[in-house]
Amino acid sequence: MKKDLPKYCINLKNFRKELGLSQKQMADIMETSVSNIKTVENDVAKPSYKFLKRFSESFPDASIDKIFFK
């Protein structure tokens, strides 16, 4: 049985898709690995402080609170 993904996983994926980015493109922008993007989007691991910092630096107009904490 497939588990429901936490809201931040869905929000991150939707954010990426709204920008028309693949996981590879997002990883390149954030200077991280594709597996790191997949890991967070699929709830294999929660986003680390480093991930959140890179996200906010790479997408300064995005709301970290809205995507990851609401």
Order of alpha helices (4+ residues) and beta strands (2+ residues): alpha-alpha-alpha-alpha
